[in-house]
């Protein structure tokens, strides 16, 4: 079992920045591809970004590309979502997710944007961007 706890959400003005954190516990963090998803009121949950086990490969939704980054620190069992140039439409609850990858597979493997590929989820943190 892996426990994921998000933090760092809040209220920010459009154009501002926030950094979300997701702390993992319970299993070897470096065995998991990590991702961020978000869900706005009245909408389905959508993929935001993902990072490989080793941190070298990253993939972003088109809507956030160039504005968000997803670094991870395996020594701290934490993945981040650095959000810059925030827009009102980025308002949502942001969820951290983890997908187990067998150790024999390359550290560069990504799982992709399908939420069904992820095994564990956090409780979410709210991000509100005001105009």
Short mmCIF file of the C-alpha atoms (twelve columns), coordinates in Angstrom:
data_MODEL
# 
_entry.id   MODEL 
# 
loop_
_atom_site.group_PDB 
_atom_site.id 
_atom_site.type_symbol 
_atom_site.label_atom_id 
_atom_site.label_alt_id 
_atom_site.label_comp_id 
_atom_site.label_asym_id 
_atom_site.label_seq_id 
_atom_site.Cartn_x 
_atom_site.Cartn_y 
_atom_site.Cartn_z 
_atom_site.pdbx_PDB_model_num 
ATOM 1   C CA . UNK A 1   0.000   0.000  0.000   1 
ATOM 2   C CA . UNK A 2   1.145   3.543  -0.779  1 
ATOM 3   C CA . UNK A 3   -0.182  6.594  0.982   1 
ATOM 4   C CA . UNK A 4   -0.129  9.903  -0.876  1 
ATOM 5   C CA . UNK A 5   -0.680  13.257 0.795   1 
ATOM 6   C CA . UNK A 6   -0.940  16.435 -1.245  1 
ATOM 7   C CA . UNK A 7   -0.279  19.927 0.068   1 
ATOM 8   C CA . UNK A 8   0.392   23.421 -1.193  1 
ATOM 9   C CA . UNK A 9   -2.965  24.337 -2.646  1 
ATOM 10  C CA . UNK A 10  -4.591  27.690 -2.071  1 
ATOM 11  C CA . UNK A 11  -5.893  30.888 -3.585  1 
ATOM 12  C CA . UNK A 12  -3.747  32.758 -6.080  1 
ATOM 13  C CA . UNK A 13  -4.297  35.515 -8.603  1 
ATOM 14  C CA . UNK A 14  -4.129  34.844 -12.309 1 
ATOM 15  C CA . UNK A 15  -0.542  35.045 -13.502 1 
ATOM 16  C CA . UNK A 16  0.785   33.857 -10.166 1 
ATOM 17  C CA . UNK A 17  2.537   30.658 -9.135  1 
ATOM 18  C CA . UNK A 18  1.994   27.776 -6.738  1 
ATOM 19  C CA . UNK A 19  3.961   24.658 -5.928  1 
ATOM 20  C CA . UNK A 20  2.060   21.549 -4.950  1 
ATOM 21  C CA . UNK A 21  3.741   18.725 -3.064  1 
ATOM 22  C CA . UNK A 22  2.808   15.068 -2.814  1 
ATOM 23  C CA . UNK A 23  4.498   13.080 -0.073  1 
ATOM 24  C CA . UNK A 24  4.478   9.311  -0.412  1 
ATOM 25  C CA . UNK A 25  4.882   6.645  2.233   1 
ATOM 26  C CA . UNK A 26  4.492   2.912  2.597   1 
ATOM 27  C CA . UNK A 27  6.507   1.517  -0.298  1 
ATOM 28  C CA . UNK A 28  9.662   2.292  -2.263  1 
ATOM 29  C CA . UNK A 29  8.884   5.606  -3.895  1 
ATOM 30  C CA . UNK A 30  11.319  5.102  -6.747  1 
ATOM 31  C CA . UNK A 31  9.312   2.091  -7.938  1 
ATOM 32  C CA . UNK A 32  6.428   4.332  -8.938  1 
ATOM 33  C CA . UNK A 33  5.684   6.549  -11.879 1 
ATOM 34  C CA . UNK A 34  4.011   9.625  -10.450 1 
ATOM 35  C CA . UNK A 35  1.391   11.912 -11.926 1 
ATOM 36  C CA . UNK A 36  -0.904  14.817 -11.233 1 
ATOM 37  C CA . UNK A 37  -4.529  14.976 -12.279 1 
ATOM 38  C CA . UNK A 38  -7.150  17.643 -11.634 1 
ATOM 39  C CA . UNK A 39  -10.887 17.926 -11.456 1 
ATOM 40  C CA . UNK A 40  -12.797 21.155 -11.843 1 
ATOM 41  C CA . UNK A 41  -16.385 21.507 -10.538 1 
ATOM 42  C CA . UNK A 42  -18.832 19.793 -12.855 1 
ATOM 43  C CA . UNK A 43  -16.098 18.284 -15.002 1 
ATOM 44  C CA . UNK A 44  -14.378 14.938 -15.251 1 
ATOM 45  C CA . UNK A 45  -10.959 14.388 -13.773 1 
ATOM 46  C CA . UNK A 46  -8.223  15.119 -16.311 1 
ATOM 47  C CA . UNK A 47  -4.547  14.363 -16.671 1 
ATOM 48  C CA . UNK A 48  -2.048  17.146 -15.966 1 
ATOM 49  C CA . UNK A 49  1.478   15.716 -15.913 1 
ATOM 50  C CA . UNK A 50  3.519   12.609 -15.245 1 
ATOM 51  C CA . UNK A 51  7.151   11.817 -14.451 1 
ATOM 52  C CA . UNK A 52  9.151   8.613  -14.777 1 
ATOM 53  C CA . UNK A 53  10.655  6.762  -11.834 1 
ATOM 54  C CA . UNK A 54  14.078  8.277  -12.380 1 
ATOM 55  C CA . UNK A 55  12.695  11.747 -13.035 1 
ATOM 56  C CA . UNK A 56  14.208  12.114 -16.483 1 
ATOM 57  C CA . UNK A 57  11.101  11.640 -18.584 1 
ATOM 58  C CA . UNK A 58  8.076   13.891 -18.249 1 
ATOM 59  C CA . UNK A 59  4.865   14.293 -20.174 1 
ATOM 60  C CA . UNK A 60  2.367   17.139 -19.955 1 
ATOM 61  C CA . UNK A 61  -1.157  17.890 -21.017 1 
ATOM 62  C CA . UNK A 62  -1.244  20.456 -23.789 1 
ATOM 63  C CA . UNK A 63  -3.192  22.849 -21.589 1 
ATOM 64  C CA . UNK A 64  -0.310  23.162 -19.103 1 
ATOM 65  C CA . UNK A 65  2.736   22.614 -21.289 1 
ATOM 66  C CA . UNK A 66  5.243   25.427 -20.861 1 
ATOM 67  C CA . UNK A 67  3.628   26.604 -17.611 1 
ATOM 68  C CA . UNK A 68  3.781   23.568 -15.280 1 
ATOM 69  C CA . UNK A 69  6.648   21.243 -14.406 1 
ATOM 70  C CA . UNK A 70  6.687   17.973 -12.443 1 
ATOM 71  C CA . UNK A 71  9.985   17.423 -10.640 1 
ATOM 72  C CA . UNK A 72  10.431  14.622 -8.138  1 
ATOM 73  C CA . UNK A 73  12.861  14.025 -5.292  1 
ATOM 74  C CA . UNK A 74  13.261  10.312 -4.619  1 
ATOM 75  C CA . UNK A 75  15.380  10.977 -1.541  1 
ATOM 76  C CA . UNK A 76  12.425  12.847 -0.019  1 
ATOM 77  C CA . UNK A 77  9.718   10.536 -1.413  1 
ATOM 78  C CA . UNK A 78  8.046   13.580 -2.887  1 
ATOM 79  C CA . UNK A 79  6.773   14.725 -6.248  1 
ATOM 80  C CA . UNK A 80  5.950   18.339 -6.972  1 
ATOM 81  C CA . UNK A 81  3.844   20.288 -9.392  1 
ATOM 82  C CA . UNK A 82  5.291   23.713 -10.064 1 
ATOM 83  C CA . UNK A 83  2.565   25.851 -11.567 1 
ATOM 84  C CA . UNK A 84  3.455   29.170 -13.166 1 
ATOM 85  C CA . UNK A 85  1.422   31.704 -15.149 1 
ATOM 86  C CA . UNK A 86  -1.739  30.350 -13.591 1 
ATOM 87  C CA . UNK A 87  -5.058  30.922 -15.316 1 
ATOM 88  C CA . UNK A 88  -8.585  31.009 -13.960 1 
ATOM 89  C CA . UNK A 89  -9.253  27.773 -15.855 1 
ATOM 90  C CA . UNK A 90  -6.584  26.015 -13.779 1 
ATOM 91  C CA . UNK A 91  -8.946  26.173 -10.817 1 
ATOM 92  C CA . UNK A 92  -9.558  22.597 -9.666  1 
ATOM 93  C CA . UNK A 93  -8.840  19.989 -7.064  1 
ATOM 94  C CA . UNK A 94  -5.437  18.525 -7.831  1 
ATOM 95  C CA . UNK A 95  -4.722  14.864 -7.191  1 
ATOM 96  C CA . UNK A 96  -1.450  13.007 -6.963  1 
ATOM 97  C CA . UNK A 97  -1.341  9.442  -8.337  1 
ATOM 98  C CA . UNK A 98  1.172   6.591  -8.372  1 
ATOM 99  C CA . UNK A 99  1.633   3.678  -10.773 1 
ATOM 100 C CA . UNK A 100 3.823   0.720  -9.837  1 
ATOM 101 C CA . UNK A 101 6.543   -0.226 -12.324 1 
ATOM 102 C CA . UNK A 102 8.502   -3.453 -11.951 1 
ATOM 103 C CA . UNK A 103 12.143  -2.820 -11.087 1 
ATOM 104 C CA . UNK A 104 13.459  -4.637 -14.142 1 
ATOM 105 C CA . UNK A 105 11.819  -2.108 -16.434 1 
ATOM 106 C CA . UNK A 106 13.784  1.009  -17.435 1 
ATOM 107 C CA . UNK A 107 13.575  3.994  -15.136 1 
ATOM 108 C CA . UNK A 108 12.509  6.107  -18.112 1 
ATOM 109 C CA . UNK A 109 9.185   4.311  -18.570 1 
ATOM 110 C CA . UNK A 110 6.058   6.484  -18.438 1 
ATOM 111 C CA . UNK A 111 2.537   5.233  -17.863 1 
ATOM 112 C CA . UNK A 112 0.634   7.930  -19.693 1 
ATOM 113 C CA . UNK A 113 -2.514  9.979  -19.134 1 
ATOM 114 C CA . UNK A 114 -5.083  7.226  -18.542 1 
ATOM 115 C CA . UNK A 115 -6.110  7.395  -14.892 1 
ATOM 116 C CA . UNK A 116 -6.959  3.702  -14.933 1 
ATOM 117 C CA . UNK A 117 -3.225  2.994  -15.137 1 
ATOM 118 C CA . UNK A 118 -2.594  4.423  -11.682 1 
ATOM 119 C CA . UNK A 119 -2.797  2.317  -8.562  1 
ATOM 120 C CA . UNK A 120 -2.888  4.842  -5.720  1 
ATOM 121 C CA . UNK A 121 -4.400  8.286  -5.269  1 
ATOM 122 C CA . UNK A 122 -4.183  11.090 -2.775  1 
ATOM 123 C CA . UNK A 123 -7.112  12.985 -1.283  1 
ATOM 124 C CA . UNK A 124 -6.548  16.098 -3.333  1 
ATOM 125 C CA . UNK A 125 -5.673  19.732 -2.701  1 
ATOM 126 C CA . UNK A 126 -7.729  22.687 -3.881  1 
ATOM 127 C CA . UNK A 127 -6.257  25.322 -6.176  1 
ATOM 128 C CA . UNK A 128 -8.303  28.430 -6.873  1 
ATOM 129 C CA . UNK A 129 -7.123  31.039 -9.350  1 
ATOM 130 C CA . UNK A 130 -8.881  34.389 -9.213  1 
ATOM 131 C CA . UNK A 131 -9.098  36.922 -12.022 1 
# 
